[in-house]
C-alpha cells in the first residue's frame, strides 16, 4: 500500500493530538509537574551549570516532551510548566509549524530561562508568546558552563536537549507558547 503525503500528514497530526491530550478534568497538572520535575533533575544532573542559571533566572519554563514530525509541512506540540523559584505558577503548551525540505520525526525537551523580570513579565502577559531574536539558544554541550557565563545581555536563554529520533531538512517556522489549564 502506498502512503501519500496527505495520508502521512493526517496520520501524523492525529497521532500528535492523541498523544498530547488536553488533560481537562484529569490528572493533567500532576502529570505535567512530574515530567517537569524529572526534566529539571535531568538538567541538574547532566548540566550542573543550569543549577546556577535557574537560581539567577526570574523564572524557568520547562517543556519536558515535544513531539515533532514533518514531511514538507511539519509541526510539533508539547506541554510544560512555568516555575518561579521552583514553584509551578502556570502551565503552557508550545506549538510549532514549519514548511520546507524536511522529513522525519523526533522528540526533545527544552527549557527557557527568563533572566530578567521584564522578559518574564512580557511572557506571562502575552496572549501567545512567540520566540524571537531576543532568545539566545544554547546547545547541551554549553549546558555545563551556562551558569558561569554572563547572561545579563540575554533576556531569555533556551536550552534544547534530549533529542531522540531523526528529522532532517531546512525549514522556516516559528514557535508559539500559550497558557493552558490542564
N, CA, C and O atoms as a DFTB+ gen file, in Angstrom:
728 C
 N C O
     1  1       0.848      -1.180       0.000
     2  2       0.000       0.000       0.000
     3  2       0.889       1.238       0.000
     4  3       1.777       1.357       0.845
     5  1       0.675       2.123      -0.896
     6  2       1.468       3.351      -0.994
     7  2       0.910       4.404      -0.045
     8  3      -0.302       4.591       0.064
     9  1       1.805       5.072       0.624
    10  2       1.405       6.135       1.541
    11  2       1.551       7.466       0.818
    12  3       2.630       7.795       0.326
    13  1       0.482       8.221       0.754
    14  2       0.542       9.534       0.133
    15  2       0.949      10.559       1.169
    16  3       0.897      10.300       2.371
    17  1       1.351      11.711       0.700
    18  2       1.726      12.804       1.608
    19  2       0.542      13.181       2.491
    20  3       0.705      13.420       3.687
    21  1      -0.641      13.234       1.905
    22  2      -1.835      13.612       2.668
    23  2      -2.108      12.600       3.788
    24  3      -2.414      12.988       4.915
    25  1      -1.997      11.306       3.475
    26  2      -2.204      10.260       4.479
    27  2      -1.182      10.386       5.603
    28  3      -1.517      10.261       6.781
    29  1       0.070      10.636       5.222
    30  2       1.130      10.794       6.225
    31  2       0.860      11.979       7.141
    32  3       0.982      11.863       8.361
    33  1       0.492      13.125       6.556
    34  2       0.237      14.323       7.361
    35  2      -0.968      14.141       8.276
    36  3      -0.928      14.522       9.446
    37  1      -2.028      13.564       7.749
    38  2      -3.219      13.339       8.573
    39  2      -2.907      12.364       9.704
    40  3      -3.298      12.587      10.850
    41  1      -2.203      11.287       9.377
    42  2      -1.832      10.303      10.402
    43  2      -0.918      10.896      11.454
    44  3      -1.093      10.637      12.644
    45  1       0.067      11.701      11.025
    46  2       0.987      12.339      11.973
    47  2       0.254      13.296      12.887
    48  3       0.510      13.339      14.091
    49  1      -0.670      14.074      12.306
    50  2      -1.442      15.025      13.113
    51  2      -2.325      14.326      14.120
    52  3      -2.406      14.743      15.276
    53  1      -2.993      13.258      13.691
    54  2      -3.851      12.506      14.604
    55  2      -3.046      11.880      15.729
    56  3      -3.473      11.888      16.884
    57  1      -1.875      11.333      15.393
    58  2      -1.022      10.739      16.410
    59  2      -0.561      11.781      17.423
    60  3      -0.580      11.529      18.627
    61  1      -0.149      12.946      16.941
    62  2       0.316      14.005      17.846
    63  2      -0.805      14.462      18.773
    64  3      -0.588      14.639      19.972
    65  1      -2.003      14.655      18.221
    66  2      -3.121      15.098      19.051
    67  2      -3.524      14.040      20.069
    68  3      -3.810      14.372      21.220
    69  1      -3.552      12.781      19.669
    70  2      -3.943      11.735      20.615
    71  2      -2.894      11.546      21.698
    72  3      -3.231      11.199      22.830
    73  1      -1.642      11.765      21.373
    74  2      -0.573      11.596      22.352
    75  2      -0.551      12.732      23.362
    76  3      -0.119      12.546      24.499
    77  1      -1.011      13.902      22.955
    78  2      -0.894      15.077      23.814
    79  2      -2.102      15.243      24.730
    80  3      -1.926      15.478      25.925
    81  1      -3.309      15.128      24.215
    82  2      -4.498      15.316      25.031
    83  2      -4.508      16.671      25.703
    84  3      -3.470      17.329      25.780
    85  1      -5.662      17.103      26.193
    86  2      -5.670      18.389      26.871
    87  2      -5.714      18.259      28.379
    88  3      -5.465      19.245      29.073
    89  1      -6.016      17.097      28.917
    90  2      -5.941      16.877      30.348
    91  2      -7.030      17.528      31.168
    92  3      -6.999      17.413      32.393
    93  1      -8.007      18.216      30.557
    94  2      -9.056      18.880      31.323
    95  2      -9.843      17.835      32.087
    96  3     -10.302      16.848      31.512
    97  1      -9.998      18.055      33.384
    98  2     -10.748      17.146      34.220
    99  2      -9.995      15.881      34.581
   100  3     -10.573      14.974      35.180
   101  1      -8.741      15.797      34.239
   102  2      -7.945      14.614      34.533
   103  2      -6.790      14.965      35.451
   104  3      -6.828      15.949      36.190
   105  1      -5.769      14.136      35.382
   106  2      -4.591      14.369      36.213
   107  2      -3.509      15.099      35.413
   108  3      -2.317      14.909      35.655
   109  1      -3.933      15.938      34.458
   110  2      -3.008      16.633      33.575
   111  2      -1.955      17.443      34.303
   112  3      -0.777      17.370      33.954
   113  1      -2.350      18.218      35.314
   114  2      -1.393      19.057      36.038
   115  2      -0.368      18.207      36.785
   116  3       0.828      18.496      36.751
   117  1      -0.831      17.179      37.445
   118  2       0.091      16.306      38.188
   119  2       1.060      15.603      37.246
   120  3       2.239      15.444      37.562
   121  1       0.558      15.183      36.087
   122  2       1.413      14.510      35.102
   123  2       2.460      15.473      34.545
   124  3       3.625      15.106      34.393
   125  1       2.042      16.717      34.239
   126  2       2.998      17.715      33.737
   127  2       4.034      18.023      34.809
   128  3       5.228      18.077      34.515
   129  1       3.594      18.224      36.046
   130  2       4.540      18.536      37.132
   131  2       5.550      17.407      37.340
   132  3       6.731      17.666      37.575
   133  1       5.091      16.156      37.254
   134  2       6.014      15.028      37.412
   135  2       7.050      15.013      36.291
   136  3       8.227      14.752      36.537
   137  1       6.620      15.291      35.070
   138  2       7.559      15.339      33.945
   139  2       8.521      16.516      34.082
   140  3       9.702      16.403      33.753
   141  1       8.009      17.644      34.568
   142  2       8.868      18.818      34.774
   143  2       9.912      18.524      35.851
   144  3      11.081      18.875      35.693
   145  1       9.498      17.884      36.938
   146  2      10.462      17.505      37.985
   147  2      11.568      16.625      37.420
   148  3      12.747      16.842      37.700
   149  1      11.184      15.631      36.622
   150  2      12.174      14.726      36.032
   151  2      13.096      15.484      35.070
   152  3      14.297      15.215      35.023
   153  1      12.545      16.417      34.313
   154  2      13.338      17.214      33.380
   155  2      14.320      18.105      34.131
   156  3      15.496      18.183      33.773
   157  1      13.841      18.767      35.160
   158  2      14.716      19.620      35.980
   159  2      15.840      18.801      36.605
   160  3      17.000      19.213      36.583
   161  1      15.495      17.635      37.166
   162  2      16.508      16.780      37.787
   163  2      17.529      16.288      36.759
   164  3      18.721      16.201      37.056
   165  1      17.059      15.968      35.553
   166  2      17.964      15.543      34.488
   167  2      18.931      16.682      34.133
   168  3      20.139      16.472      34.030
   169  1      18.388      17.872      33.949
   170  2      19.245      19.026      33.631
   171  2      20.284      19.252      34.718
   172  3      21.467      19.425      34.426
   173  1      19.842      19.251      35.969
   174  2      20.766      19.492      37.083
   175  2      21.856      18.424      37.152
   176  3      23.004      18.730      37.478
   177  1      21.505      17.177      36.848
   178  2      22.484      16.098      36.903
   179  2      23.438      16.090      35.719
   180  3      24.637      15.864      35.883
   181  1      22.911      16.335      34.531
   182  2      23.724      16.279      33.318
   183  2      24.496      17.570      33.055
   184  3      25.618      17.537      32.549
   185  1      23.898      18.692      33.395
   186  2      24.476      20.005      33.090
   187  2      24.457      20.862      34.356
   188  3      23.576      21.706      34.515
   189  1      25.423      20.652      35.259
   190  2      25.417      21.339      36.554
   191  2      25.358      22.865      36.458
   192  3      24.895      23.521      37.391
   193  1      25.815      23.431      35.355
   194  2      25.752      24.884      35.186
   195  2      24.339      25.423      35.157
   196  3      24.119      26.607      35.413
   197  1      23.365      24.555      34.842
   198  2      21.979      25.021      34.794
   199  2      21.400      25.268      36.188
   200  3      20.396      25.967      36.320
   201  1      22.010      24.711      37.215
   202  2      21.537      24.962      38.583
   203  2      21.715      26.441      38.918
   204  3      20.777      27.098      39.370
   205  1      22.927      26.962      38.694
   206  2      23.193      28.379      38.943
   207  2      22.348      29.255      38.032
   208  3      21.843      30.295      38.458
   209  1      22.191      28.839      36.780
   210  2      21.383      29.600      35.827
   211  2      19.938      29.705      36.313
   212  3      19.355      30.789      36.291
   213  1      19.361      28.595      36.749
   214  2      17.987      28.587      37.255
   215  2      17.864      29.436      38.520
   216  3      16.856      30.115      38.713
   217  1      18.876      29.403      39.378
   218  2      18.841      30.210      40.605
   219  2      18.864      31.709      40.306
   220  3      18.285      32.500      41.050
   221  1      19.534      32.100      39.216
   222  2      19.609      33.512      38.854
   223  2      18.448      33.962      37.982
   224  3      18.214      35.162      37.836
   225  1      17.713      33.011      37.397
   226  2      16.614      33.338      36.494
   227  2      15.393      33.817      37.273
   228  3      15.147      33.389      38.401
   229  1      14.630      34.719      36.643
   230  2      13.367      35.178      37.232
   231  2      12.325      34.067      37.175
   232  3      11.409      34.030      37.996
   233  1      12.463      33.164      36.209
   234  2      11.566      32.029      36.050
   235  2      12.105      31.101      34.989
   236  3      12.922      31.500      34.159
   237  1      11.645      29.852      35.015
   238  2      12.076      28.856      34.035
   239  2      10.840      28.129      33.508
   240  3      10.021      27.632      34.280
   241  1      10.721      28.077      32.188
   242  2       9.665      27.299      31.556
   243  2      10.275      25.983      31.096
   244  3      11.129      25.963      30.210
   245  1       9.833      24.886      31.702
   246  2      10.308      23.557      31.333
   247  2       9.286      22.928      30.396
   248  3       8.099      22.857      30.713
   249  1       9.759      22.472      29.243
   250  2       8.927      21.748      28.286
   251  2       9.540      20.347      28.173
   252  3      10.459      20.139      27.380
   253  1       9.039      19.388      28.957
   254  2       9.690      18.087      29.062
   255  2       9.622      17.204      27.825
   256  3      10.534      16.407      27.604
   257  1       8.590      17.313      27.022
   258  2       8.467      16.430      25.873
   259  2       7.759      17.155      24.738
   260  3       6.581      17.498      24.833
   261  1       8.503      17.379      23.667
   262  2       7.935      17.984      22.467
   263  2       8.088      16.970      21.344
   264  3       9.177      16.448      21.104
   265  1       6.997      16.703      20.672
   266  2       6.994      15.758      19.571
   267  2       6.886      16.535      18.272
   268  3       6.017      17.393      18.121
   269  1       7.784      16.227      17.324
   270  2       7.843      16.943      16.050
   271  2       7.858      15.933      14.911
   272  3       8.549      14.916      14.979
   273  1       7.091      16.222      13.865
   274  2       7.094      15.375      12.667
   275  2       6.954      16.272      11.456
   276  3       6.312      17.320      11.514
   277  1       7.561      15.852      10.358
   278  2       7.455      16.653       9.159
   279  2       7.723      15.866       7.896
   280  3       8.535      14.941       7.868
   281  1       7.020      16.257       6.856
   282  2       7.241      15.752       5.508
   283  2       6.800      16.884       4.586
   284  3       5.651      16.917       4.146
   285  1       7.704      17.804       4.294
   286  2       7.348      19.029       3.568
   287  2       6.783      20.029       4.553
   288  3       7.454      20.995       4.913
   289  1       5.555      19.808       4.993
   290  2       4.973      20.582       6.085
   291  2       5.235      19.810       7.363
   292  3       5.276      18.579       7.358
   293  1       5.411      20.534       8.454
   294  2       5.664      19.848       9.711
   295  2       5.060      20.596      10.877
   296  3       4.541      21.703      10.732
   297  1       5.136      19.977      12.018
   298  2       4.616      20.614      13.209
   299  2       5.115      19.905      14.448
   300  3       5.619      18.783      14.397
   301  1       4.958      20.597      15.559
   302  2       5.327      19.998      16.836
   303  2       4.400      20.526      17.914
   304  3       3.757      21.565      17.764
   305  1       4.352      19.770      19.013
   306  2       3.489      20.141      20.135
   307  2       4.079      19.567      21.418
   308  3       4.655      18.480      21.428
   309  1       3.922      20.317      22.487
   310  2       4.331      19.839      23.800
   311  2       3.690      20.686      24.887
   312  3       3.155      21.762      24.621
   313  1       3.753      20.186      26.111
   314  2       3.213      20.918      27.263
   315  2       4.252      20.959      28.365
   316  3       5.094      20.068      28.480
   317  1       4.180      22.012      29.179
   318  2       5.129      22.138      30.271
   319  2       4.625      23.115      31.313
   320  3       3.458      23.506      31.311
   321  1       5.528      23.505      32.205
   322  2       5.151      24.372      33.324
   323  2       6.175      25.483      33.509
   324  3       7.379      25.289      33.341
   325  1       5.655      26.651      33.860
   326  2       6.492      27.788      34.223
   327  2       6.681      27.754      35.732
   328  3       5.718      27.692      36.497
   329  1       7.931      27.796      36.136
   330  2       8.241      27.777      37.564
   331  2       8.995      29.038      37.947
   332  3       9.908      29.489      37.255
   333  1       8.578      29.584      39.069
   334  2       9.269      30.721      39.681
   335  2       9.737      30.242      41.044
   336  3       8.933      29.815      41.872
   337  1      11.039      30.316      41.270
   338  2      11.664      29.780      42.488
   339  2      11.235      28.320      42.700
   340  3      10.934      27.899      43.816
   341  1      11.218      27.574      41.608
   342  2      10.920      26.146      41.566
   343  2       9.501      25.793      42.010
   344  3       9.251      24.666      42.440
   345  1       8.576      26.741      41.911
   346  2       7.165      26.501      42.199
   347  2       6.376      26.751      40.917
   348  3       6.519      27.803      40.295
   349  1       5.551      25.795      40.524
   350  2       4.749      25.948      39.308
   351  2       3.732      27.062      39.499
   352  3       2.970      27.065      40.466
   353  1       3.729      28.022      38.550
   354  2       2.777      29.134      38.595
   355  2       1.792      29.096      37.427
   356  3       0.689      29.632      37.537
   357  1       2.173      28.472      36.312
   358  2       1.314      28.374      35.127
   359  2       1.731      27.169      34.298
   360  3       2.849      26.665      34.409
   361  1       0.800      26.725      33.466
   362  2       1.074      25.649      32.521
   363  2       0.969      26.215      31.108
   364  3       0.145      27.089      30.838
   365  1       1.819      25.703      30.205
   366  2       1.866      26.212      28.840
   367  2       1.940      25.069      27.849
   368  3       2.414      23.976      28.162
   369  1       1.461      25.346      26.643
   370  2       1.695      24.453      25.516
   371  2       2.547      25.225      24.519
   372  3       2.545      26.456      24.497
   373  1       3.265      24.486      23.703
   374  2       4.033      25.096      22.619
   375  2       3.651      24.377      21.336
   376  3       3.617      23.148      21.274
   377  1       3.368      25.170      20.321
   378  2       3.091      24.620      19.001
   379  2       4.059      25.256      18.016
   380  3       4.466      26.407      18.169
   381  1       4.409      24.494      17.021
   382  2       5.337      24.994      16.014
   383  2       4.890      24.441      14.673
   384  3       4.592      23.253      14.544
   385  1       4.848      25.301      13.691
   386  2       4.548      24.895      12.331
   387  2       5.760      25.218      11.470
   388  3       6.385      26.267      11.630
   389  1       6.088      24.312      10.556
   390  2       7.244      24.524       9.695
   391  2       6.893      24.177       8.259
   392  3       5.961      23.419       7.990
   393  1       7.647      24.740       7.362
   394  2       7.498      24.452       5.941
   395  2       8.880      24.450       5.322
   396  3       9.697      25.326       5.605
   397  1       9.138      23.475       4.486
   398  2      10.417      23.421       3.799
   399  2      10.802      21.996       3.493
   400  3       9.977      21.086       3.571
   401  1      12.038      21.809       3.148
   402  2      12.556      20.482       2.856
   403  2      12.817      19.762       4.170
   404  3      13.823      20.018       4.832
   405  1      11.924      18.871       4.548
   406  2      12.075      18.147       5.806
   407  2      11.384      16.802       5.726
   408  3      10.401      16.626       5.005
   409  1      11.915      15.864       6.476
   410  2      11.292      14.556       6.588
   411  2      11.775      13.922       7.896
   412  3      12.952      14.013       8.242
   413  1      10.861      13.287       8.609
   414  2      11.239      12.570       9.811
   415  2      10.396      12.955      11.010
   416  3       9.407      13.680      10.902
   417  1      10.820      12.447      12.152
   418  2      10.139      12.726      13.412
   419  2      11.156      12.661      14.534
   420  3      12.131      11.912      14.464
   421  1      10.922      13.444      15.558
   422  2      11.801      13.416      16.723
   423  2      11.045      13.912      17.947
   424  3       9.979      14.518      17.843
   425  1      11.625      13.637      19.100
   426  2      11.137      14.173      20.361
   427  2      12.320      14.815      21.064
   428  3      13.458      14.363      20.938
   429  1      12.036      15.861      21.797
   430  2      13.087      16.561      22.526
   431  2      12.456      17.336      23.672
   432  3      11.234      17.411      23.795
   433  1      13.297      17.901      24.494
   434  2      12.857      18.742      25.605
   435  2      13.581      20.077      25.496
   436  3      14.637      20.169      24.870
   437  1      13.013      21.101      26.103
   438  2      13.753      22.347      26.218
   439  2      13.314      23.114      27.453
   440  3      12.246      22.885      28.020
   441  1      14.172      24.019      27.838
   442  2      13.897      24.887      28.975
   443  2      14.206      26.316      28.557
   444  3      15.229      26.578      27.923
   445  1      13.316      27.242      28.915
   446  2      13.545      28.659      28.682
   447  2      13.842      29.314      30.022
   448  3      13.020      29.277      30.938
   449  1      15.012      29.908      30.129
   450  2      15.411      30.604      31.352
   451  2      15.171      32.092      31.132
   452  3      15.843      32.711      30.308
   453  1      14.221      32.671      31.862
   454  2      13.929      34.104      31.760
   455  2      14.849      34.822      32.740
   456  3      14.661      34.753      33.954
   457  1      15.845      35.511      32.193
   458  2      16.902      36.083      33.016
   459  2      16.551      37.450      33.591
   460  3      17.268      37.949      34.459
   461  1      15.473      38.064      33.131
   462  2      15.053      39.360      33.675
   463  2      13.572      39.302      34.045
   464  3      12.804      38.536      33.464
   465  1      13.189      40.116      35.011
   466  2      11.770      40.220      35.393
   467  2      10.954      40.748      34.221
   468  3       9.815      40.327      34.020
   469  1      11.529      41.669      33.444
   470  2      10.831      42.236      32.296
   471  2      10.517      41.156      31.255
   472  3       9.402      41.098      30.735
   473  1      11.505      40.301      30.951
   474  2      11.279      39.220      29.980
   475  2      10.212      38.256      30.490
   476  3       9.349      37.825      29.725
   477  1      10.265      37.920      31.765
   478  2       9.269      37.020      32.357
   479  2       7.888      37.665      32.322
   480  3       6.906      37.005      31.981
   481  1       7.800      38.941      32.670
   482  2       6.518      39.648      32.664
   483  2       5.911      39.728      31.270
   484  3       4.706      39.537      31.102
   485  1       6.737      40.008      30.277
   486  2       6.256      40.058      28.895
   487  2       5.707      38.707      28.482
   488  3       4.649      38.634      27.855
   489  1       6.404      37.648      28.820
   490  2       5.954      36.299      28.506
   491  2       4.610      36.008      29.169
   492  3       3.695      35.510      28.513
   493  1       4.481      36.309      30.443
   494  2       3.255      35.970      31.182
   495  2       2.059      36.812      30.767
   496  3       0.925      36.339      30.838
   497  1       2.287      38.050      30.336
   498  2       1.187      38.937      29.936
   499  2       0.689      38.669      28.521
   500  3      -0.419      39.076      28.173
   501  1       1.470      38.007      27.717
   502  2       1.114      37.833      26.307
   503  2       0.005      36.802      26.133
   504  3      -0.140      35.872      26.926
   505  1      -0.766      36.997      25.077
   506  2      -1.812      36.032      24.733
   507  2      -1.218      34.780      24.102
   508  3      -1.800      33.698      24.176
   509  1      -0.103      34.931      23.507
   510  2       0.593      33.826      22.865
   511  2       1.979      34.321      22.499
   512  3       2.143      35.043      21.516
   513  1       2.957      33.947      23.267
   514  2       4.316      34.461      23.120
   515  2       5.060      33.653      22.080
   516  3       5.044      32.423      22.116
   517  1       5.708      34.330      21.159
   518  2       6.488      33.655      20.125
   519  2       7.964      33.913      20.360
   520  3       8.371      35.037      20.656
   521  1       8.755      32.874      20.228
   522  2      10.198      33.025      20.363
   523  2      10.692      33.958      19.272
   524  3      10.262      33.863      18.123
   525  1      11.603      34.865      19.635
   526  2      12.102      35.830      18.654
   527  2      13.599      36.022      18.815
   528  3      14.274      35.207      19.444
   529  1      14.101      37.074      18.261
   530  2      15.541      37.312      18.239
   531  2      16.123      37.560      19.628
   532  3      17.342      37.489      19.789
   533  1      15.304      37.845      20.633
   534  2      15.817      38.087      21.978
   535  2      16.232      36.798      22.682
   536  3      16.889      36.846      23.721
   537  1      15.859      35.657      22.132
   538  2      16.176      34.382      22.757
   539  2      17.563      33.930      22.310
   540  3      17.875      33.926      21.119
   541  1      18.378      33.557      23.270
   542  2      19.700      33.008      22.968
   543  2      19.597      31.496      23.100
   544  3      19.235      30.986      24.160
   545  1      19.912      30.782      22.030
   546  2      19.845      29.331      22.046
   547  2      21.198      28.764      22.458
   548  3      22.244      29.220      21.999
   549  1      21.158      27.772      23.323
   550  2      22.372      27.120      23.793
   551  2      22.281      25.638      23.460
   552  3      21.188      25.077      23.381
   553  1      23.417      25.017      23.267
   554  2      23.463      23.591      22.990
   555  2      23.721      22.842      24.293
   556  3      24.213      23.430      25.256
   557  1      23.393      21.549      24.333
   558  2      23.663      20.783      25.551
   559  2      25.132      20.842      25.971
   560  3      25.435      20.824      27.164
   561  1      26.031      20.910      25.013
   562  2      27.451      20.981      25.356
   563  2      27.761      22.237      26.173
   564  3      28.684      22.244      26.987
   565  1      26.982      23.297      25.947
   566  2      27.177      24.529      26.708
   567  2      26.504      24.459      28.074
   568  3      26.780      25.289      28.941
   569  1      25.630      23.484      28.275
   570  2      24.840      23.399      29.499
   571  2      25.678      23.318      30.755
   572  3      25.273      23.827      31.800
   573  1      26.831      22.694      30.675
   574  2      27.672      22.553      31.858
   575  2      28.238      23.890      32.299
   576  3      28.523      24.068      33.483
   577  1      28.412      24.843      31.380
   578  2      29.037      26.113      31.735
   579  2      28.083      27.299      31.670
   580  3      28.507      28.428      31.914
   581  1      26.817      27.084      31.352
   582  2      25.893      28.197      31.197
   583  2      25.792      29.067      32.436
   584  3      25.720      30.290      32.319
   585  1      25.784      28.481      33.599
   586  2      25.621      29.254      34.822
   587  2      26.782      30.187      35.092
   588  3      26.636      31.159      35.832
   589  1      27.914      29.910      34.512
   590  2      29.096      30.724      34.745
   591  2      29.264      31.822      33.707
   592  3      30.072      32.732      33.895
   593  1      28.505      31.747      32.602
   594  2      28.617      32.751      31.557
   595  2      27.858      34.011      31.950
   596  3      26.976      33.981      32.809
   597  1      28.211      35.108      31.313
   598  2      27.481      36.355      31.522
   599  2      26.177      36.267      30.747
   600  3      26.194      36.150      29.521
   601  1      25.054      36.322      31.440
   602  2      23.762      36.177      30.789
   603  2      22.927      37.441      30.864
   604  3      21.788      37.449      30.397
   605  1      23.457      38.498      31.435
   606  2      22.677      39.721      31.575
   607  2      22.285      40.311      30.227
   608  3      21.289      41.029      30.139
   609  1      23.053      40.022      29.169
   610  2      22.718      40.565      27.858
   611  2      21.675      39.720      27.139
   612  3      21.176      40.137      26.094
   613  1      21.333      38.557      27.656
   614  2      20.344      37.677      27.052
   615  2      19.128      37.590      27.977
   616  3      19.196      36.949      29.025
   617  1      18.017      38.230      27.597
   618  2      16.842      38.184      28.481
   619  2      16.231      36.796      28.598
   620  3      15.619      36.473      29.617
   621  1      16.392      35.960      27.551
   622  2      15.864      34.599      27.577
   623  2      16.918      33.673      26.988
   624  3      17.462      33.936      25.916
   625  1      17.200      32.589      27.699
   626  2      18.134      31.576      27.214
   627  2      17.357      30.279      27.048
   628  3      16.691      29.822      27.977
   629  1      17.446      29.687      25.861
   630  2      16.761      28.419      25.570
   631  2      17.795      27.308      25.472
   632  3      18.779      27.426      24.741
   633  1      17.570      26.243      26.201
   634  2      18.437      25.069      26.142
   635  2      17.606      23.905      25.612
   636  3      16.640      23.486      26.250
   637  1      17.982      23.387      24.449
   638  2      17.304      22.251      23.825
   639  2      18.159      21.019      24.083
   640  3      19.373      21.057      23.880
   641  1      17.540      19.918      24.532
   642  2      18.305      18.732      24.913
   643  2      17.434      17.489      24.792
   644  3      16.224      17.576      24.585
   645  1      18.075      16.330      24.924
   646  2      17.366      15.053      24.954
   647  2      16.737      14.661      23.636
   648  3      15.713      13.978      23.630
   649  1      17.320      15.074      22.506
   650  2      16.740      14.747      21.210
   651  2      16.814      13.240      20.953
   652  3      17.837      12.594      21.179
   653  1      15.682      12.706      20.470
   654  2      15.611      11.310      20.055
   655  2      14.833      11.252      18.761
   656  3      13.819      11.933      18.606
   657  1      15.299      10.448      17.839
   658  2      14.662      10.364      16.533
   659  2      15.509      11.119      15.534
   660  3      16.625      11.539      15.841
   661  1      14.981      11.288      14.347
   662  2      15.728      11.967      13.305
   663  2      14.781      12.766      12.434
   664  3      13.794      12.248      11.911
   665  1      15.100      14.024      12.293
   666  2      14.387      14.872      11.347
   667  2      15.455      15.647      10.606
   668  3      16.357      16.218      11.218
   669  1      15.353      15.665       9.305
   670  2      16.381      16.315       8.503
   671  2      15.737      17.312       7.563
   672  3      14.613      17.116       7.099
   673  1      16.464      18.385       7.288
   674  2      15.985      19.348       6.312
   675  2      16.261      20.766       6.730
   676  3      16.890      21.027       7.756
   677  1      15.780      21.675       5.915
   678  2      15.892      23.109       6.162
   679  2      14.485      23.685       6.107
   680  3      13.784      23.518       5.108
   681  1      14.068      24.360       7.168
   682  2      12.689      24.818       7.249
   683  2      12.598      26.253       7.728
   684  3      13.546      26.807       8.285
   685  1      11.443      26.836       7.500
   686  2      11.065      28.108       8.086
   687  2       9.902      27.816       9.016
   688  3       9.019      27.028       8.679
   689  1       9.893      28.445      10.187
   690  2       8.796      28.198      11.108
   691  2       8.933      29.056      12.337
   692  3       9.899      29.805      12.484
   693  1       7.969      28.944      13.214
   694  2       8.000      29.693      14.454
   695  2       7.282      28.929      15.538
   696  3       6.397      28.120      15.258
   697  1       7.663      29.186      16.785
   698  2       7.045      28.527      17.927
   699  2       6.167      29.511      18.671
   700  3       6.511      30.686      18.798
   701  1       5.031      29.035      19.163
   702  2       4.111      29.877      19.925
   703  2       3.789      29.176      21.247
   704  3       3.415      28.004      21.272
   705  1       3.941      29.914      22.328
   706  2       3.664      29.404      23.669
   707  2       2.338      30.004      24.127
   708  3       2.119      31.211      24.016
   709  1       1.450      29.141      24.649
   710  2       0.127      29.578      25.077
   711  2      -0.177      29.000      26.452
   712  3       0.078      27.823      26.704
   713  1      -0.723      29.825      27.343
   714  2      -1.102      29.357      28.675
   715  2      -2.269      28.388      28.543
   716  3      -3.198      28.633      27.774
   717  1      -2.224      27.287      29.289
   718  2      -3.287      26.286      29.265
   719  2      -3.755      25.986      30.685
   720  3      -3.097      26.335      31.665
   721  1      -4.903      25.334      30.767
   722  2      -5.413      24.834      32.044
   723  2      -5.489      23.319      31.910
   724  3      -6.397      22.799      31.261
   725  1      -4.535      22.599      32.524
   726  2      -4.527      21.138      32.346
   727  2      -5.606      20.436      33.163
   728  3      -5.718      19.212      33.113
